[in-house]
Amino acid sequence: MAGEEELVKRVIAKYGPVLDLDNRPQELIDIIRTFQFETELDDGGSPGGVPPQPPPPPPPGPTSFEGESARLDEIMRAVLDIARRISKSNKDIKAIRGHLGI
């Protein structure tokens, strides 16, 4: 009870003895946000409300793709092949534009 009385005194000191919720409802929200952790710690038990969420699972790591491993040289070969195809396509497009006069 002493903790609650101290909390009430602190709220009164900051917001005054009367809250005008019609004109200043944000004060109630501010009181809840400011003092909620203190009341949870002072009750002698666990904090109320919803229990904390467990941490998210870790992102997939290199072991996630053990069955489908690709070597760097294979990837580079594929990238170079794609680059050659794009270059050839660009040349073909230029040739077509030249024939059409575009």
Buried (B, 14 or more C-beta within 10 A) or exposed (E): EEEEEEBEEBBEEEBEEEBEEEEEEEBEEBBEEEBEEEBEEBEEEEEEEEEEEEEEEEEEEEEEEEEEEEEEEEEEEEEEEEEEEEEEEEEEEEEEEEEEEE
